Every structure is written in structure tokens, then in C-alpha cells.
Amino acid sequence: MIETTFATWRPRLLRFCSNLLRHGHDAEEVVQDVFTKLLERGVDYDLSVHPEVVLFLMARNRCIDLRRKRAPVTSERLEAPARDDRVAADVAEALAMLPFQEREVLLLTTVDGIGYREVAAILGCSLGTVAARKYAAIDRLQRRLRP
């Protein structure tokens, strides 16, 4: 069962953690920790009903722990991005500048396609809060990316 869960959810958790932490190595570490915890204490977690809630909550909490422990790391590009990469770079930069809570709601609902109810369960907040954070995130992105 854990092999199937790993194969199914690892790519989505890795993408979510990479976008939250903005560092691939840290995201790998978080996802590895989530599945290690599942192997060690699998009976403590019920993945039969809403596995996305359990897995994303575990990953989110670990991401928050890492963010608290480590100072943000910035990396400078040595050369300017190619013209085709400019839009992607602008979107990635705008996404990275969103407040953490808005960014995580946007990633969970839009990128990972998780419903508002499940996102509310993952974040421990109301449906209204999820909707408000997503609206605020989209509004900030639109204002930042507007020419």
C-alpha cells in the first residue's frame, strides 16, 4: 500500500513543497520525511478516505518547520533569462512574493486541484478563509503581472 501511495502522491507533494519552500533539496527532504513517518507510524494515519488531506497536511507542517529553522536562501542568476523564459520567471517571482498563506491556498486549489473543503481541512481554517486567501492571491498576482 505504501508503494502505491508513494508513487501516486510523491510528485504532487514534491511540487507543492518546492513551490512553498522555493528549494528543491528542502522539498525532497520534506517529502521523504512524510513517507518515512508513514512507514514508521502508518497505523496513526487513515489514508482511506481523504489521503490528500493527511498527506498535504503532513507536508505543509514539515515545510513550516523547515521555514522556521532556516533563513531564506536567495540565489542570483548569472545571466539574464531567455526571452521565452521571461514570462515563466515573472510568474515564478510573483508567486514567490505572495504571502505564505495565500501562496499555499493558491497552490493547493489551482495547481494540485484540491477542493476548498479539503484545503480547509489541511489548513485548519474555514471555507470562507480559503476562498478569501485564494481571491487575494489571484488579485496580487494580477496586479503584479499587469503590464
Order of alpha helices (4+ residues) and beta strands (2+ residues): alpha-alpha-alpha-alpha-alpha-alpha-alpha
